[in-house]
């Protein structure tokens, strides 16, 4: 499924990845081999044959504009062999291809790609959009997912969108592991909608994948139009504790004030991490801290007694 794109330029040529194995690749159910790449209008098409794949997979046709891939067609049977394909321009623009023992055709828009601009365009009864896994460029650190915001048009009781998500790659097939947040199915849900995760408390995640299940009613020229999907999240870091405490420099507890003052100076100026035990009876509560901002008073001359307020910050 890998494709290398070679692009020339005035100063240098570049080679980049442009295949179907980007962004976590295809689901296991659709793994196969690219048999043909066919040039089209503003995009190119890949015929993905699953007949030689390991396991039960399904052949399909995919289109790319150089930035992302979309699925155009999936076989109704598994492991159908694809051997050839062509884009015709007369009398109409059609993508013709074979799978199994049947020849199929897909009408291709030549002048524009947005079906909403064509009032006669007919839509499938349903479709599924699944995003790549999103990890904010760090798959192993936590994020707090707050909400999924959508902006949609043409929502009715018949033209609907179910908003789903799943997390942390627990499931990587198409069907399982999804949580449904809401289904847009009233005209009042046209425009922006916010679906909060975790019953308003948010949900701590490492990665997240979004899914939209789109459906239409009996009118084939109508369909819901999702124009934006936005995840509201925050990257998380470990919580850092800090303490403010009073330290009295005196001659009590078998240590002279002079020694206590020297120990304090060493702890502050060494710039190293020191153990901080604030509940002596429970050693598990030892924290490792740095000391900051010493403020207080001290005797001068040959006397070392003092009274300080320190801030200890967990490192």
VEXZAZA-464143 format. One record per residue (C-alpha): residue number from 0; residue in one letter; x, y, z. Coordinates in steps of 0.1 Angstrom, whole numbers, plus 5000, padded with zeros to 4 digits. Example, Ala and Ser with C-alpha at 12.3 -4.5 7.8 and 13.67 -1.06 7.14 Angstrom:
> 0:A:5123:4955:5078;
> 1:S:5137:4989:5071;
This chain:
> 0:X:5000:5000:5000;
> 1:X:5030:5023:5000;
> 2:X:5034:5049:4973;
> 3:X:5064:5072:4968;
> 4:X:5057:5106:4952;
> 5:X:5085:5121:4932;
> 6:X:5082:5158:4927;
> 7:X:5106:5180:4907;
> 8:X:5114:5216:4915;
> 9:X:5137:5245:4905;
> 10:X:5162:5239:4933;
> 11:X:5157:5202:4941;
> 12:X:5135:5172:4937;
> 13:X:5117:5157:4966;
> 14:X:5104:5122:4974;
> 15:X:5076:5118:4999;
> 16:X:5052:5091:5010;
> 17:X:5017:5093:4995;
> 18:X:5003:5058:5000;
> 19:X:4974:5043:5019;
> 20:X:4997:5032:5047;
> 21:X:4999:5068:5061;
> 22:X:4982:5078:5093;
> 23:X:4978:5043:5107;
> 24:X:4969:5029:5073;
> 25:X:4938:5010:5063;
> 26:X:4917:4990:5088;
> 27:X:4927:4953:5088;
> 28:X:4895:4944:5070;
> 29:X:4906:4964:5039;
> 30:X:4943:4955:5037;
> 31:X:4954:4946:5002;
> 32:X:4978:4954:4973;
> 33:X:4976:4984:4950;
> 34:X:4971:4968:4915;
> 35:X:4966:5001:4896;
> 36:X:4970:5038:4900;
> 37:X:4948:5057:4877;
> 38:X:4951:5094:4869;
> 39:X:4920:5115:4873;
> 40:X:4908:5151:4876;
> 41:X:4924:5167:4907;
> 42:X:4930:5133:4922;
> 43:X:4942:5098:4914;
> 44:X:4927:5065:4921;
> 45:X:4940:5033:4936;
> 46:X:4926:4998:4930;
> 47:X:4933:4978:4961;
> 48:X:4932:4940:4956;
> 49:X:4926:4919:4987;
> 50:X:4927:4884:4970;
> 51:X:4963:4877:4980;
> 52:X:4961:4892:5015;
> 53:X:4964:4871:5047;
> 54:X:4931:4868:5065;
> 55:X:4897:4879:5054;
> 56:X:4898:4913:5037;
> 57:X:4878:4933:5011;
> 58:X:4889:4949:4979;
> 59:X:4881:4986:4973;
> 60:X:4887:5017:4953;
> 61:X:4903:5048:4969;
> 62:X:4910:5083:4957;
> 63:X:4937:5108:4968;
> 64:X:4942:5145:4961;
> 65:X:4978:5143:4974;
> 66:X:4968:5153:5010;
> 67:X:4944:5126:5021;
> 68:X:4927:5095:5009;
> 69:X:4890:5087:5007;
> 70:X:4872:5055:4999;
> 71:X:4850:5054:4968;
> 72:X:4838:5018:4967;
> 73:X:4840:4986:4987;
> 74:X:4832:4951:4974;
> 75:X:4802:4934:4988;
> 76:X:4822:4901:4990;
> 77:X:4856:4894:5005;
> 78:X:4889:4887:4986;
> 79:X:4877:4897:4952;
> 80:X:4905:4899:4926;
> 81:X:4910:4932:4908;
> 82:X:4929:4931:4876;
> 83:X:4924:4963:4856;
> 84:X:4908:4997:4855;
> 85:X:4905:5028:4833;
> 86:X:4891:5063:4833;
> 87:X:4869:5071:4803;
> 88:X:4862:5106:4791;
> 89:X:4836:5099:4764;
> 90:X:4806:5100:4764;
> 91:X:4810:5107:4801;
> 92:X:4837:5105:4827;
> 93:X:4836:5071:4844;
> 94:X:4860:5051:4865;
> 95:X:4857:5015:4852;
> 96:X:4872:4986:4870;
> 97:X:4867:4949:4876;
> 98:X:4864:4929:4908;
> 99:X:4858:4892:4909;
> 100:X:4838:4885:4878;
> 101:X:4820:4918:4876;
> 102:X:4828:4952:4860;
> 103:X:4818:4983:4879;
> 104:X:4816:5020:4871;
> 105:X:4818:5052:4892;
> 106:X:4808:5085:4877;
> 107:X:4835:5111:4882;
> 108:X:4829:5148:4886;
> 109:X:4852:5167:4862;
> 110:X:4843:5203:4869;
> 111:X:4839:5203:4907;
> 112:X:4843:5179:4936;
> 113:X:4816:5192:4960;
> 114:X:4784:5171:4954;
> 115:X:4764:5198:4971;
> 116:X:4768:5220:4941;
> 117:X:4750:5194:4919;
> 118:X:4713:5193:4928;
> 119:X:4709:5161:4908;
> 120:X:4737:5142:4926;
> 121:X:4725:5110:4942;
> 122:X:4738:5099:4976;
> 123:X:4742:5064:4991;
> 124:X:4718:5055:5018;
> 125:X:4745:5056:5044;
> 126:X:4782:5062:5048;
> 127:X:4809:5061:5075;
> 128:X:4837:5086:5080;
> 129:X:4865:5074:5103;
> 130:X:4894:5098:5112;
> 131:X:4930:5087:5117;
> 132:X:4941:5082:5153;
> 133:X:4950:5115:5169;
> 134:X:4976:5117:5196;
> 135:X:4987:5154:5195;
> 136:X:5022:5143:5184;
> 137:X:5028:5123:5216;
> 138:X:5012:5089:5218;
> 139:X:5023:5080:5253;
> 140:X:5014:5111:5273;
> 141:X:4979:5118:5286;
> 142:X:4955:5145:5273;
> 143:X:4922:5156:5287;
> 144:X:4896:5154:5260;
> 145:X:4868:5178:5269;
> 146:X:4844:5179:5240;
> 147:X:4838:5172:5203;
> 148:X:4824:5202:5184;
> 149:X:4807:5197:5151;
> 150:X:4792:5221:5125;
> 151:X:4766:5206:5102;
> 152:X:4740:5216:5077;
> 153:X:4710:5199:5061;
> 154:X:4702:5179:5093;
> 155:X:4666:5166:5095;
> 156:X:4648:5137:5110;
> 157:X:4658:5117:5080;
> 158:X:4692:5131:5072;
> 159:X:4712:5122:5103;
> 160:X:4747:5120:5117;
> 161:X:4758:5098:5146;
> 162:X:4789:5111:5164;
> 163:X:4811:5084:5179;
> 164:X:4846:5080:5193;
> 165:X:4870:5054:5207;
> 166:X:4903:5058:5225;
> 167:X:4938:5044:5231;
> 168:X:4937:5019:5202;
> 169:X:4920:4992:5223;
> 170:X:4901:4983:5191;
> 171:X:4915:4988:5157;
> 172:X:4889:4971:5135;
> 173:X:4861:4991:5121;
> 174:X:4831:4979:5141;
> 175:X:4840:4977:5178;
> 176:X:4848:4999:5207;
> 177:X:4828:5030:5197;
> 178:X:4810:5053:5221;
> 179:X:4781:5072:5207;
> 180:X:4780:5108:5220;
> 181:X:4749:5120:5201;
> 182:X:4729:5117:5169;
> 183:X:4721:5149:5150;
> 184:X:4686:5143:5138;
> 185:X:4666:5175:5142;
> 186:X:4666:5208:5122;
> 187:X:4675:5226:5155;
> 188:X:4709:5208:5154;
> 189:X:4719:5226:5122;
> 190:X:4750:5247:5130;
> 191:X:4774:5242:5159;
> 192:X:4769:5214:5184;
> 193:X:4791:5206:5214;
> 194:X:4792:5170:5227;
> 195:X:4810:5168:5261;
> 196:X:4830:5137:5271;
> 197:X:4830:5121:5305;
> 198:X:4796:5136:5316;
> 199:X:4811:5171:5315;
> 200:X:4842:5160:5335;
> 201:X:4862:5152:5303;
> 202:X:4881:5120:5296;
> 203:X:4918:5113:5301;
> 204:X:4931:5097:5269;
> 205:X:4964:5089:5251;
> 206:X:4949:5087:5215;
> 207:X:4914:5092:5201;
> 208:X:4897:5083:5169;
> 209:X:4864:5099:5157;
> 210:X:4837:5084:5136;
> 211:X:4806:5099:5118;
> 212:X:4778:5076:5107;
> 213:X:4759:5095:5080;
> 214:X:4725:5085:5067;
> 215:X:4698:5099:5044;
> 216:X:4661:5093:5041;
> 217:X:4641:5082:5010;
> 218:X:4651:5112:4989;
> 219:X:4684:5102:4972;
> 220:X:4694:5138:4964;
> 221:X:4695:5149:5001;
> 222:X:4722:5142:5026;
> 223:X:4736:5157:5058;
> 224:X:4766:5180:5054;
> 225:X:4792:5179:5081;
> 226:X:4815:5209:5076;
> 227:X:4837:5208:5106;
> 228:X:4847:5184:5135;
> 229:X:4869:5199:5163;
> 230:X:4883:5181:5193;
> 231:X:4887:5203:5224;
> 232:X:4915:5189:5245;
> 233:X:4944:5198:5268;
> 234:X:4978:5182:5271;
> 235:X:4984:5170:5306;
> 236:X:5016:5170:5327;
> 237:X:5022:5154:5361;
> 238:X:5007:5175:5390;
> 239:X:5034:5193:5409;
> 240:X:5030:5199:5447;
> 241:X:5045:5227:5466;
> 242:X:5047:5235:5503;
> 243:X:5054:5266:5523;
> 244:X:5067:5260:5557;
> 245:X:5085:5277:5586;
> 246:X:5120:5266:5597;
> 247:X:5134:5277:5630;
> 248:X:5171:5278:5634;
> 249:X:5179:5270:5671;
> 250:X:5200:5248:5694;
> 251:X:5173:5223:5701;
> 252:X:5171:5185:5691;
> 253:X:5208:5178:5695;
> 254:X:5219:5201:5666;
> 255:X:5234:5235:5671;
> 256:X:5220:5265:5653;
> 257:X:5252:5270:5634;
> 258:X:5250:5235:5620;
> 259:X:5214:5240:5610;
> 260:X:5222:5272:5593;
> 261:X:5250:5256:5573;
> 262:X:5227:5227:5563;
> 263:X:5200:5251:5551;
> 264:X:5225:5271:5530;
> 265:X:5238:5238:5515;
> 266:X:5203:5226:5507;
> 267:X:5194:5259:5489;
> 268:X:5226:5266:5471;
> 269:X:5234:5231:5459;
> 270:X:5207:5232:5432;
> 271:X:5201:5195:5437;
> 272:X:5169:5176:5447;
> 273:X:5165:5168:5483;
> 274:X:5141:5145:5502;
> 275:X:5114:5163:5521;
> 276:X:5096:5143:5548;
> 277:X:5067:5162:5563;
> 278:X:5049:5132:5580;
> 279:X:5075:5113:5599;
> 280:X:5053:5084:5607;
> 281:X:5047:5075:5571;
> 282:X:5078:5072:5550;
> 283:X:5058:5067:5518;
> 284:X:5050:5104:5519;
> 285:X:5086:5114:5513;
> 286:X:5087:5139:5484;
> 287:X:5117:5150:5464;
> 288:X:5119:5188:5462;
> 289:X:5140:5219:5455;
> 290:X:5139:5248:5479;
> 291:X:5131:5283:5467;
> 292:X:5127:5318:5480;
> 293:X:5141:5317:5516;
> 294:X:5128:5346:5536;
> 295:X:5133:5354:5572;
> 296:X:5156:5368:5599;
> 297:X:5188:5356:5614;
> 298:X:5211:5368:5642;
> 299:X:5245:5382:5632;
> 300:X:5280:5380:5647;
> 301:X:5287:5347:5665;
> 302:X:5250:5338:5667;
> 303:X:5231:5317:5641;
> 304:X:5196:5315:5654;
> 305:X:5170:5325:5628;
> 306:X:5135:5321:5616;
> 307:X:5128:5314:5579;
> 308:X:5099:5307:5556;
> 309:X:5108:5283:5527;
> 310:X:5090:5271:5496;
> 311:X:5096:5234:5486;
> 312:X:5085:5225:5450;
> 313:X:5082:5188:5440;
> 314:X:5105:5179:5412;
